[in-house]
Amino acid sequence: MKESRKFSLFDAYKHPEMSWQTVIPWDRQTYVAIILLLMVAVFFWLPTMNHPEGWIEDMGDRTLALAGIQRTTILEYRQFPHWNPYMGGGLPLLANPHSALLSPTFLPILLAGEVIGTKIRFLLALYVGLIGAYFLGRQLTEGLLGPYVLAGIFMLSSWYPLYMWRGHEEFIALVYAPWVVLFFQASLTRLRYALLAGAFVGLMILEGGIYPVPYTMLLLSLYAGYIALTQRRLSPIQVMLILSVFAVIISGAKSLPMMDYLHDNPRKWGLGEPTVPLMALPKFFLWRDQLRGVSFPRSWYGWWEYGSYIGWIGLALAAIGLVLAWRRSLPWLLFGVIFLGFAVGYYNNYSPWYWLHKLPVFDSLHDTPRFRLITVLCIAIMGGIGMGRIWTLLVTQQRRRSIQWIFGIACLAATVALYTDLYLVSNPVYGKISEIEPVTNLQPENAFRQVIDETGNSANQAYPNFLQNRGLVDNYEPMARKPASVVGANEDGYRGEVWIENNECMAVMQFWSPNRLIYNVQCHTSSRLVVNQRFEKGWRSADGRMLKPHDGLISMSVTPSDSTITLFYRPQLFTPGCIVSLAGFLFLVGVFTPWGRKVLDLAKNKNLQYEFFFSLSLIGGIYCLYIQPVLVYDLMEVQYRKDYKIQRNKVSQPHHAPSKDFVETYGMEVTITSSIRQMIPFKIKFDDEITAIVLNNHSMDLERIKQAYGHQKLTDWINGYDISLNLKRGKNKLIVYGKDYGGNFLFEAAPLPRLTNYFSVLLMIVSVVLLLLFYLSATDSRWRPRLYTVIIMLLIVGLGFRLFFWYQFTIN
């Protein structure tokens, strides 16, 4: 039988190219494997659907709750799931490391619901893992059956159904580990495959792999270090750097908000967990009763944290691989032993886990037996190598066809026996995934409210409360979070889901959704509005006012002029993260698709580069010179023929009592649309006397304007008054109130026809200079050092100006 050339660890660098046909060989064997492994995945997974509507145990409550919240936010509220008000008193949802919202496997949940969709997600992930392990076997092993052995040992081991049974969905991400190792191995001969390895690590992040990601990155780091030492090359380190950066880029929409949240809310974990005794380690891989497990001294967790059945057949194949192909198997034996040492945990200050726990990321992890999962992958690779060597020695190198058939059937029988053994052990576990009887009498309440669990089992009540449109304050939550005094409706001291500190004021819910809240407010004095949810810095007001924590809760100041308050949540780094992810995806398409490479080759044309930079310079100049400083404003002929009570230049409304001097008060409203956030002077005229100016429901202090003009009052003046308005991006509502003493009615509001927005001017200058230098650097290489120098200088100057104008915006 003709075999394609395989690349061993020690001769990887001897081949300048590694084609797609070597990395992912699309041949008849692959087509057969795609069908066979799909049948295997369905056959193993099928007991999960014995009770399709059954719930999942343990952490499954949190799994179903997160899936249901994300699905409801998208389909019912038509919002992107940024915020989770249903758990822990309100927490970020997209930034939750466990959230799988942006992963491909979330699609079944959207289509089939959180219960059935989650189980279909288990099947999809199982199949993806089997295919990835098969392709890894095609690269690392020999023969026809070696890839099947590798895929079977890793993905059909009992660790996968055990974690799915207990709802630990974060370990779904581990199914991408074979893909990562596959493309990492390929990148050793062609660097561009490091991008694909990084893309799959990014996919693990999107899948919610809070544990699989650091485990896989640690394995790759050991692999890269091993190759760098044994072959005296630094290229593997370069691959690791590219891989790590691109993983963050491709997952930027999630990873940037997630890292921002974890930076503000770091989770630290101690070393207080019991050590796993060495005598228990063989039982991890050989104990057949995976439902009840086996008791051993100092067992701390349930068996799902220890069980990872491989069986004697799998271990025997791994031992054969170590004997017959020790060069290929040796690094995987080394890595497997190292991770098994981490799995033992802390026993003294010389234990491997003690030192690893000092590193960033790993200091937030616990439950050291989970490290055994990488050991399972290493054993699977060694088992595949063992079966490959048996096939080569007993089948491929035999000249007589009859002997080939005999040994070939024997190898096939061993592989079938391996799969059968794994099925007999894992089948009962798959059958347990759906055994929790669902609660069917849960009716959603009309109004959302926070509650405290009264059943005594808060760890399994998040999903039932979500189905009743209630948020569970005290559910189990592994995310670190700051203290917050969220009060349940069934607790003493509950004041509602929103209140104003001044008891004479009133706030009424107008609209509720997970990400957006709208309240009607009536308050005759300045006070503070408080929402009964945990505060995070992504919360903001639609009118641009700052929100602050109050006893850890969302709060903002309200004034007498406020009538409607709109609050919404969006992570600050979400938009930049989306841009980064899109750029990474387009770059990946450009590198690995034929038409993308044509575009990249076309971009190398110097004439096209000159035209591109010239056009970019022209467009940037027009944008900076014209579009940014220009405001589009629309006068709306609205007159409020009411009386308003005006105190210290602040308007309290509604107030229908006649004013002191029996003079009518008018309000004229202007809608101003700004392309950017900026401060720009307006010429404002009003008949007789200006008594108040309200911008975006926030009253301005007019005393400074009066002092600037030396006037006791802002009375009718032929030139009007130059008043700087701090405009937000988008629509701004400006209302000018004044007293009318009779005569003709006059009101004007117009931006001054000159460039006085200093930040826009600075941005214009910087943009024009940079674009000009980019153009010069593209046409003449001698300008590139000058470009770098100017960029550094402009960054320093721009940062100083930005801090200065931030201060200006704050005091105005």
C-alpha positions in Angstrom: 0.0 0.0 0.0 1.4 3.3 -1.0 1.9 5.8 1.8 2.3 9.5 1.6 5.5 11.1 3.1 5.1 11.8 6.9 7.1 14.4 8.8 8.6 13.3 12.0 9.6 15.7 14.8 13.3 15.7 14.0 13.1 16.1 10.2 10.4 18.7 10.1 12.7 21.5 9.1 14.3 19.6 6.2 11.3 20.3 4.0 10.8 23.8 2.8 7.1 23.4 2.0 4.1 21.7 3.5 1.2 21.7 1.2 -2.5 21.5 2.0 -2.5 17.9 0.7 -0.1 17.1 3.5 -1.8 19.0 6.3 -5.4 18.1 5.3 -5.2 15.4 2.7 -8.5 15.4 0.8 -8.4 11.9 -0.7 -10.5 8.8 -0.6 -9.4 7.9 2.9 -10.5 11.3 4.2 -13.9 11.0 2.5 -14.4 7.6 4.1 -13.3 8.9 7.5 -15.7 11.9 7.4 -18.6 9.5 7.0 -17.4 6.8 9.4 -16.5 9.3 12.2 -19.9 11.0 11.8 -21.6 7.6 12.3 -19.4 7.0 15.3 -20.2 10.4 16.8 -23.9 10.0 16.4 -23.8 6.4 17.7 -21.9 7.5 20.9 -24.1 10.6 21.4 -27.5 9.1 20.7 -28.3 8.1 24.3 -28.2 11.8 25.1 -31.6 12.1 23.3 -33.3 9.4 25.4 -35.1 12.4 27.0 -34.8 15.3 24.6 -36.3 17.9 26.9 -34.4 16.7 30.0 -32.2 19.2 31.8 -28.5 18.8 32.6 -27.1 18.3 36.1 -24.8 20.3 38.3 -23.3 23.2 36.3 -25.8 22.3 33.6 -28.2 24.8 35.3 -25.7 27.6 34.6 -25.1 26.2 31.1 -28.8 26.3 30.2 -29.3 29.7 31.9 -26.5 31.3 29.9 -27.7 29.7 26.6 -31.3 30.8 27.3 -30.4 34.3 28.2 -28.3 34.8 25.1 -30.9 33.3 22.9 -33.7 35.4 24.4 -31.7 38.6 24.2 -31.2 38.0 20.5 -34.5 36.6 19.3 -37.0 38.4 21.6 -35.3 41.7 22.5 -33.3 42.1 19.2 -30.2 43.1 21.1 -26.7 41.8 21.2 -26.2 39.9 24.5 -23.8 42.2 26.2 -25.4 42.1 29.7 -26.8 39.3 31.9 -29.3 40.7 34.4 -30.5 37.2 35.5 -27.5 35.9 37.4 -25.4 37.3 40.2 -27.3 40.6 40.4 -26.3 41.5 36.9 -23.0 40.6 35.1 -21.3 41.0 31.7 -22.4 38.3 29.3 -20.2 38.6 26.2 -17.2 39.3 28.5 -18.0 36.2 30.6 -15.2 33.8 29.8 -17.7 30.9 29.7 -19.9 32.6 27.1 -19.9 30.7 23.7 -22.1 33.3 22.0 -19.7 33.9 19.1 -18.8 30.3 18.5 -20.1 28.3 15.5 -21.5 25.7 17.9 -24.0 28.3 19.3 -26.1 28.1 16.1 -28.0 25.0 17.2 -29.0 26.8 20.4 -30.5 29.7 18.3 -32.3 27.3 16.1 -33.5 24.6 18.5 -33.6 26.3 21.9 -31.3 26.1 24.8 -32.2 22.5 26.0 -32.2 20.6 22.7 -29.7 23.0 21.1 -27.2 22.4 23.8 -27.3 18.7 23.2 -26.9 19.1 19.5 -24.0 21.4 20.3 -22.4 18.5 22.2 -22.7 16.3 19.1 -21.3 19.0 16.8 -18.3 19.5 19.0 -17.7 15.8 19.3 -17.6 15.4 15.6 -15.3 18.4 15.1 -12.9 16.9 17.7 -12.9 13.5 15.9 -12.2 15.1 12.5 -9.4 17.3 13.9 -7.8 14.3 15.7 -8.1 12.3 12.6 -6.2 14.9 10.5 -3.6 15.2 13.2 -3.2 11.5 13.0 -2.7 11.7 9.3 0.2 14.0 9.9 1.8 12.4 12.9 1.1 8.7 12.4 1.5 6.1 9.7 -0.8 3.6 8.1 -4.5 3.4 7.6 -5.7 3.0 11.2 -3.3 5.2 13.2 -5.5 8.3 12.7 -8.6 6.4 13.9 -6.8 5.2 17.0 -5.7 8.8 17.8 -9.2 10.2 17.3 -10.8 7.4 19.3 -8.6 7.5 22.3 -8.8 11.3 22.7 -12.5 12.1 21.8 -14.2 8.9 22.8 -12.6 8.8 26.2 -15.0 9.2 29.1 -13.8 12.8 30.0 -16.0 14.3 27.3 -19.4 12.8 28.3 -18.6 13.2 32.0 -18.1 16.9 31.6 -21.1 17.3 29.3 -23.2 15.3 31.9 -22.2 17.7 34.6 -22.7 20.8 32.4 -19.0 21.9 32.3 -19.4 23.3 28.8 -16.1 25.2 29.0 -14.4 21.9 28.1 -16.1 21.8 24.7 -13.3 24.1 23.6 -10.8 21.2 24.1 -12.1 19.6 20.9 -10.1 22.2 18.9 -6.8 21.2 20.6 -6.0 18.6 17.9 -6.6 21.3 15.2 -4.2 23.6 17.0 -1.5 21.0 17.3 -2.1 20.1 13.6 -1.5 23.6 12.3 1.3 24.3 14.8 3.1 21.2 13.5 2.5 22.5 9.9 3.8 25.9 10.8 7.2 24.4 11.6 7.7 24.1 7.8 5.6 26.9 6.5 5.1 29.9 8.8 1.7 31.0 7.5 0.0 28.0 9.1 0.7 29.7 12.4 -2.2 31.9 11.6 -4.5 29.0 11.4 -3.2 27.6 14.6 -3.9 31.0 16.2 -7.3 31.1 14.6 -8.2 27.8 16.3 -6.9 29.1 19.6 -9.1 32.1 19.0 -12.0 29.8 18.4 -11.3 28.1 21.7 -11.6 31.5 23.3 -14.9 32.1 21.5 -16.1 28.7 22.7 -15.6 29.7 26.3 -12.5 27.6 26.9 -11.3 29.2 30.1 -9.4 26.1 31.0 -8.6 24.5 27.6 -7.0 27.6 26.2 -4.2 27.9 28.9 -3.7 24.2 28.9 -3.3 24.1 25.1 -1.0 27.1 25.1 1.1 25.5 27.7 1.4 22.3 25.7 2.4 24.3 22.6 5.0 26.3 24.6 6.5 23.0 25.8 6.4 21.7 22.2 8.1 24.8 20.8 10.7 24.8 23.5 11.5 21.1 22.9 12.0 21.7 19.2 14.0 24.8 19.7 16.4 23.0 22.1 16.7 19.7 20.1 17.1 21.4 16.7 18.8 24.7 17.9 16.3 26.9 16.1 14.3 29.9 17.2 11.6 29.5 14.6 9.2 27.7 17.0 9.4 30.7 19.3 8.5 32.9 16.4 5.6 30.6 15.6 4.3 30.9 19.2 4.4 34.7 19.1 2.5 34.9 15.8 0.0 32.2 17.0 -0.6 34.0 20.4 -1.1 37.5 18.8 -3.4 36.2 16.1 -5.5 34.2 18.6 -6.3 37.5 20.4 -6.9 39.3 17.0 -9.3 36.7 15.6 -11.3 36.5 18.9 -11.0 40.3 19.6 -14.8 40.8 19.7 -14.8 38.6 22.8 -11.3 38.5 24.1 -10.8 42.3 24.4 -14.0 42.9 26.5 -13.2 39.7 28.5 -9.6 40.8 29.3 -10.9 44.2 30.2 -13.3 42.7 32.7 -10.8 40.3 34.1 -8.3 43.1 34.6 -10.9 45.0 36.7 -12.1 41.9 38.5 -9.1 39.5 38.8 -9.8 36.0 40.1 -7.2 34.6 42.4 -7.2 31.0 43.7 -5.1 29.5 46.4 -3.3 26.2 46.8 -5.6 24.7 49.4 -6.9 21.8 47.3 -5.9 18.2 48.4 -3.1 16.5 46.5 -4.1 13.6 44.3 -2.2 10.5 45.4 -0.1 8.7 42.8 -2.0 5.4 43.4 -5.2 7.1 42.1 -3.6 8.1 38.7 -3.9 4.7 37.0 -7.6 4.5 37.9 -8.2 7.8 36.0 -7.6 5.9 32.8 -8.6 2.4 33.7 -11.6 2.4 36.0 -14.6 1.2 34.0 -17.5 2.4 36.2 -17.6 6.0 35.1 -21.0 6.7 36.7 -19.9 6.1 40.3 -16.1 6.3 39.9 -13.8 5.0 42.6 -13.0 6.4 46.0 -9.4 7.1 46.9 -7.8 9.1 49.8 -8.1 12.9 49.5 -10.6 12.7 46.7 -12.1 16.2 46.7 -14.3 16.6 43.6 -16.9 14.4 41.9 -15.7 11.7 39.6 -16.2 13.8 36.5 -13.1 15.7 37.5 -11.0 12.6 37.5 -12.5 10.1 35.0 -10.9 9.8 31.6 -11.1 6.2 30.6 -8.7 5.0 28.0 -8.5 1.3 28.7 -5.8 -1.3 28.4 -6.0 -1.4 24.6 -5.3 2.3 24.3 -2.5 2.2 26.8 -1.0 -0.9 25.1 -1.0 0.9 21.7 0.7 3.9 23.4 3.3 1.6 24.9 3.9 0.0 21.5 4.3 3.4 19.9 6.9 4.3 22.6 8.9 1.1 21.9 8.6 1.0 18.1 8.8 4.7 17.3 10.5 6.2 20.4 11.8 9.3 18.5 8.3 10.4 17.6 6.7 9.3 20.9 9.3 10.6 23.3 8.2 14.3 23.3 4.6 13.3 23.8 5.5 11.0 26.7 7.5 13.9 28.2 4.5 16.3 27.8 2.1 13.7 29.2 4.2 13.1 32.3 4.6 16.9 32.9 0.8 17.5 32.7 0.2 14.5 34.9 2.6 16.1 37.4 0.4 19.2 37.3 -2.7 17.1 37.8 -1.3 15.8 41.1 -1.5 19.3 42.5 0.3 20.9 45.4 2.2 18.7 47.8 5.2 20.9 48.6 7.1 24.0 47.3 8.9 21.8 44.8 5.7 20.5 43.1 5.3 21.6 39.5 1.8 23.1 40.2 3.3 25.4 42.9 5.5 27.1 40.3 3.0 27.1 37.5 0.5 28.7 39.8 2.7 31.7 40.1 2.2 32.6 36.5 -0.5 34.9 35.2 -3.7 33.2 34.1 -2.7 30.0 35.9 -3.0 31.8 39.3 -6.8 32.1 38.6 -7.2 28.4 37.9 -7.9 25.5 40.3 -8.9 21.8 40.2 -5.6 20.5 39.1 -6.9 17.0 38.0 -8.2 18.8 34.9 -4.6 18.8 33.6 -5.0 15.1 32.9 -6.9 16.0 29.7 -3.7 17.0 27.9 -2.2 13.8 29.1 -5.1 12.0 27.4 -4.2 13.8 24.2 -0.6 12.8 24.5 -1.5 9.2 25.1 -3.8 9.3 22.1 -1.0 10.6 19.9 1.3 7.8 21.2 -1.4 5.2 20.6 -1.9 6.5 17.0 1.9 6.3 16.4 1.9 2.8 17.9 -0.9 1.5 15.6 0.8 3.3 12.6 4.1 1.5 13.3 2.3 -1.9 13.6 0.5 -1.3 10.3 3.8 -0.4 8.6 5.7 -3.3 9.9 3.0 -6.0 9.6 1.1 -4.8 6.6 2.9 -2.3 4.4 6.3 -4.0 4.5 4.9 -7.5 3.8 5.3 -8.7 0.3 2.7 -11.4 0.3 -0.9 -10.2 -0.1 -2.4 -12.9 2.0 -0.2 -12.0 5.0 -1.1 -8.3 4.5 -4.8 -9.2 4.7 -4.3 -11.3 7.8 -2.4 -8.6 9.7 -4.6 -5.9 8.3 -7.7 -7.6 9.7 -6.0 -8.1 13.0 -5.2 -4.4 13.2 -8.7 -3.5 12.2 -10.0 -5.9 14.9 -7.8 -4.2 17.5 -9.2 -0.8 16.5 -12.8 -2.0 16.6 -12.1 -3.5 20.0 -10.7 -0.2 21.2 -13.9 1.7 20.0 -16.2 -1.0 21.4 -14.4 -0.8 24.8 -14.7 3.0 24.9 -18.4 2.8 23.9 -19.3 0.3 26.6 -17.8 2.5 29.2 -19.0 5.9 27.9 -22.5 4.8 26.8 -24.1 4.9 30.4 -22.6 8.4 30.9 -24.1 9.8 27.6 -27.4 8.3 28.8 -27.3 10.4 32.0 -27.0 13.8 30.3 -30.8 14.2 29.9 -32.1 12.5 33.0 -33.2 15.6 35.0 -36.9 16.0 34.7 -37.7 19.5 33.5 -40.0 21.7 35.5 -43.0 22.5 33.3 -45.2 24.7 35.5 -43.0 27.8 35.4 -44.8 30.9 34.2 -42.8 34.1 33.3 -43.7 37.2 35.3 -44.7 40.4 33.6 -42.0 42.5 35.3 -38.4 41.5 35.8 -37.2 41.5 39.4 -34.3 40.2 41.4 -34.8 37.5 44.0 -32.9 35.5 46.5 -33.1 31.7 46.4 -35.4 30.2 49.0 -35.1 26.5 48.1 -31.7 26.0 49.8 -30.2 24.9 46.5 -29.2 28.1 44.7 -26.6 26.3 42.6 -29.4 24.8 40.5 -32.0 27.6 40.4 -30.6 30.1 37.9 -32.3 28.5 34.9 -35.8 28.0 36.6 -35.7 31.7 37.7 -34.7 32.8 34.2 -37.7 31.0 32.8 -39.8 33.0 35.3 -38.2 36.3 34.2 -36.4 36.7 37.5 -32.8 37.3 38.3 -31.2 35.1 40.9 -28.8 37.2 43.0 -27.1 34.3 44.9 -26.6 31.7 42.2 -23.2 29.9 41.9 -20.9 32.2 39.8 -17.2 31.4 39.2 -16.5 34.9 37.9 -14.8 37.3 40.3 -16.9 40.4 40.9 -16.9 43.5 43.2 -19.3 43.6 46.2 -22.7 45.0 45.4 -25.8 45.5 47.5 -28.3 44.0 45.1 -31.5 43.2 47.1 -34.0 40.5 46.2 -37.7 41.2 46.1 -38.2 38.6 48.8 -35.7 40.3 51.1 -36.1 43.0 53.7 -35.1 46.4 52.4 -36.2 45.9 48.8 -37.1 49.2 47.2 -37.9 48.0 43.7 -35.7 47.5 40.6 -35.2 51.3 40.4 -35.6 54.1 42.9 -34.5 57.7 43.6 -32.8 58.4 46.9 -35.0 61.4 47.6 -38.3 59.9 48.6 -40.3 62.8 47.2 -39.0 61.9 43.7 -40.4 59.1 41.5 -38.9 56.8 38.8 -41.2 54.5 36.8 -40.1 51.8 34.4 -41.0 52.7 30.8 -39.1 49.9 29.0 -37.0 47.0 30.2 -34.6 44.8 28.4 -31.3 43.0 29.3 -29.1 45.7 27.8 -31.3 48.8 27.8 -33.4 50.5 30.5 -35.7 53.5 30.1 -37.3 55.3 33.1 -39.8 58.1 33.5 -38.5 60.5 36.2 -40.1 63.2 38.2 -37.9 65.0 40.7 -38.1 68.6 42.0 -34.6 68.6 43.3 -31.3 67.1 42.3 -30.9 63.5 43.5 -29.6 60.1 42.6 -31.3 57.4 40.6 -30.3 53.8 41.6 -30.9 50.6 39.6 -31.0 47.3 41.5 -28.3 45.7 39.4 -24.5 45.4 39.7 -22.5 48.3 38.2 -19.9 47.8 35.5 -18.1 50.5 33.6 -19.8 49.6 30.4 -23.0 51.1 31.7 -23.7 54.6 30.3 -26.5 57.1 29.8 -27.9 58.0 26.4 -27.4 61.7 27.0 -23.7 61.1 27.8 -23.8 61.6 31.5 -21.5 59.6 33.6 -22.8 56.6 35.7 -21.1 55.7 38.9 -21.4 52.8 41.4 -23.5 53.4 44.5 -23.0 50.6 47.0 -21.9 48.6 43.9 -25.1 49.4 42.0 -25.8 51.3 38.8 -26.6 55.0 39.6 -26.6 58.4 38.1 -27.5 61.9 39.2 -30.9 63.3 38.1 -31.9 67.0 37.9 -35.3 68.7 37.9 -35.1 69.0 34.1 -34.9 65.2 33.6 -38.1 63.5 32.4 -36.8 60.4 30.7 -33.6 58.5 31.5 -32.2 55.9 29.1 -29.4 53.6 30.3 -27.7 51.0 28.2 -24.7 48.6 28.6 -22.0 48.0 26.0 -18.4 47.0 26.8 -16.0 49.8 26.0 -13.7 47.5 23.9 -16.5 45.7 22.0 -16.4 47.9 18.9 -12.6 47.9 18.7 -12.7 44.2 19.2 -15.1 43.7 16.3 -12.9 45.8 14.1 -9.8 43.7 15.1 -11.7 40.4 14.6 -12.9 41.5 11.1 -9.4 42.6 10.1 -8.0 39.3 11.3 -10.6 37.3 9.4 -10.1 39.2 6.2 -6.3 38.8 6.5 -6.8 35.0 7.0 -9.0 34.9 3.9 -6.5 36.8 2.0 -3.7 34.5 2.9 -5.4 31.1 2.5 -7.9 31.6 -0.4 -6.9 31.7 -4.1 -8.8 34.9 -4.8 -7.6 36.4 -1.6 -4.0 35.8 -2.7 -4.8 37.4 -6.0 -5.9 40.5 -4.2 -2.8 40.5 -2.1 -0.6 40.1 -5.3 -2.5 42.9 -6.9 -1.9 45.1 -3.9 1.9 44.7 -4.5 1.5 46.8 -7.7 3.4 50.1 -7.1 1.1 52.2 -9.3 -2.0 50.9 -7.5 -0.3 51.7 -4.2 0.4 55.3 -5.2 -3.2 55.8 -6.4 -4.5 54.3 -3.2 -2.4 56.4 -0.9 -3.2 59.5 -3.0 -6.9 58.8 -2.8 -6.7 58.1 0.9 -4.9 61.4 1.5 -7.5 63.3 -0.5 -10.4 61.7 1.3 -8.8 62.2 4.7 -8.1 65.8 3.9 -11.7 66.5 2.8 -13.0 64.7 5.9 -10.8 66.6 8.3 -11.3 70.0 6.7 -15.0 69.9 6.0 -17.0 67.1 7.4 -15.8 67.1 11.0 -16.2 70.7 12.0 -19.6 71.1 10.2 -22.8 70.5 12.2 -26.2 69.8 10.8 -28.8 71.4 12.9 -32.6 71.5 12.6 -34.8 74.1 14.2 -38.0 72.6 15.4 -40.8 75.1 15.9 -41.9 74.0 19.3 -43.2 76.5 21.9 -43.9 75.4 25.4 -46.6 77.9 26.5 -46.3 76.8 30.1 -45.0 78.3 33.2 -41.8 76.8 34.6 -40.3 77.2 38.0 -36.8 78.5 37.4 -34.3 78.3 40.3 -30.7 79.2 39.9 -30.8 78.7 36.2 -32.2 75.2 36.5 -35.6 74.3 35.1 -38.0 72.1 37.1 -40.8 70.7 35.1 -43.7 70.2 35.0 -44.7 73.1 37.2 -48.0 74.8 36.3 -48.1 77.6 39.0 -47.9 81.2 37.6 -44.5 82.7 37.8 -43.7 85.4 40.3 -43.8 88.3 37.9 -46.7 86.9 35.9 -44.5 86.7 32.8 -44.9 83.7 30.5 -41.9 81.4 30.0 -41.1 79.9 26.6 -38.9 77.1 25.5 -37.5 76.7 22.0 -36.1 73.3 21.0 -33.2 72.6 18.6 -32.0 69.2 17.4 -28.2 69.3 16.6 -26.6 66.4 14.8 -22.8 66.2 15.3 -20.5 63.8 13.4 -18.2 63.5 16.4 -18.1 64.3 20.0 -16.8 67.9 20.2 -17.2 71.2 21.9 -18.2 74.0 19.6 -19.4 77.6 20.2 -23.0 78.5 19.2 -24.5 82.0 18.7 -27.7 82.0 20.7 -30.2 84.8 20.7 -33.5 84.9 22.6 -36.1 87.6 22.9 -35.8 89.5 26.2 -34.0 87.2 28.8 -32.5 83.7 28.7 -33.3 81.9 31.9 -32.0 78.4 31.3 -30.2 76.3 28.7 -30.7 72.5 28.7 -28.5 70.3 26.5 -29.3 66.6 26.4 -31.5 66.9 29.5 -28.7 68.5 31.5 -29.0 72.1 32.6 -26.0 74.3 31.9 -24.5 76.7 34.4 -25.1 80.2 33.0 -23.2 82.1 35.7 -19.9 81.7 33.9 -21.4 83.1 30.6 -22.8 86.1 32.5 -19.5 86.8 34.0 -17.8 86.5 30.6 -20.0 89.2 29.2 -20.2 91.3 32.3 -24.0 91.0 32.4 -26.2 90.4 35.4 -28.7 88.8 33.1 -28.6 87.2 29.6 -31.0 89.7 28.1 -31.8 90.5 24.5 -28.6 91.6 22.8 -28.1 92.4 19.2 -25.0 90.2 18.8 -26.3 87.3 20.8 -24.2 85.2 23.1 -21.3 82.8 22.2 -22.0 79.7 24.3 -19.8 76.6 23.9 -21.8 73.4 23.7 -20.3 70.0 24.6 -22.0 67.9 21.9 -22.0 64.1 21.8 -21.9 62.1 18.7 -25.3 61.8 17.0 -28.4 63.8 17.9 -28.3 66.4 20.6 -31.3 68.1 22.0 -30.9 71.8 22.9 -33.7 73.7 24.7 -33.4 77.4 25.5 -35.8 78.9 27.9 -36.6 82.6 28.2 -39.2 85.1 29.5 -41.3 87.0 27.0 -42.2 90.6 28.0 -44.2 91.2 24.8 -43.3 92.4 21.3 -41.8 90.3 18.5 -40.6 86.8 19.4 -37.0 86.1 18.5 -35.0 82.9 18.8 -31.8 81.9 17.0 -29.3 79.2 17.5 -26.5 78.7 15.0 -22.9 77.4 15.1 -20.3 80.1 14.6 -18.8 80.0 11.1 -15.2 79.5 12.1 -13.0 76.6 13.2 -12.8 76.8 17.0 -13.0 73.2 17.8 -9.4 72.8 18.7 -9.5 69.0 19.0 -10.9 68.7 15.5 -8.3 71.1 14.2 -5.6 69.0 15.9 -7.0 65.9 14.4 -7.2 67.5 11.0 -3.5 68.5 11.1 -2.3 65.1 12.4 -4.4 63.2 9.8 -3.2 65.4 6.9 0.4 65.1 8.0 0.2 61.3 8.5 -1.5 60.7 5.2 1.0 62.9 3.4 3.9 61.0 5.0 2.3 57.6 4.2 2.0 58.7 0.6 5.6 59.8 0.5 6.8 56.7 2.2 4.9 54.5 -0.4 6.4 56.4 -3.3 9.9 56.9 -1.9 11.6 54.7 0.7 13.8 57.5 1.9 10.8 59.0 3.7 10.1 56.0 5.8 12.5 56.8 8.7 11.0 60.3 8.8 7.6 58.8 8.9 8.4 56.7 12.0 9.9 59.7 13.8 7.0 61.9 13.1 4.5 59.2 14.1 6.2 58.9 17.5 6.2 62.6 18.0 2.6 63.0 17.0 1.5 60.2 19.3 3.2 61.9 22.3 1.8 65.4 21.4 -1.6 63.9 20.6 -1.8 62.1 23.9 -1.0 65.3 25.8 -3.7 67.2 23.8 -6.2 64.4 24.4 -5.6 64.6 28.1 -6.0 68.4 28.1 -9.3 68.3 26.1 -10.6 65.5 28.3 -10.1 67.8 31.2 -11.8 70.6 29.3 -14.8 68.4 28.5 -15.0 67.4 32.1 -15.2 70.9 33.6 -17.7 72.1 30.9 
